[in-house]
Amino acid sequence: MIFVGTDIIEVKRLRETLEKNGSRFVGKIFTPEEIAYCSGKAEQAMHYAGRFAAKEAVKKSLLSYDSKKLIPLKNICINRRDDGAPIVKIQNSDHTVQISISHTRDYATAVAVLEIK
């Protein structure tokens, strides 16, 4: 069975949150690996927004499978393979979730697919 989650966020909204709550917000939502990746980018808000949308999409796919499975966003890590493709690591979980992230200057979106055999 396949479970899908999707999310979209305005980059402007995330940029405003970063300006207002900065490191408190980042530390609550993102892993050290994600922070290192996004903070090294010229358009940090765009990359944080992409990862935020990805985390939300992953969470929605997991909730579609098991509505009682509440996972904090910080337990979902969006990394990159050597070729640049995004990969999902979920703390204390053996689920495999495929993710696709896309962003423009204004919006970031992500689709997550969880396959349960």
Secondary structure, 3 states (H helix, E strand, C coil): CEEEEEEEEEHHHHHHHHHHHHHHHHHHHCCHHHHHHHHCCCCHHHHHHHHHHHHHHHHHHHHHHCCCCCCCHHHEEEEECCCCCEEEEECCCCCCEEEEEEECCCEEEEEEEEECC
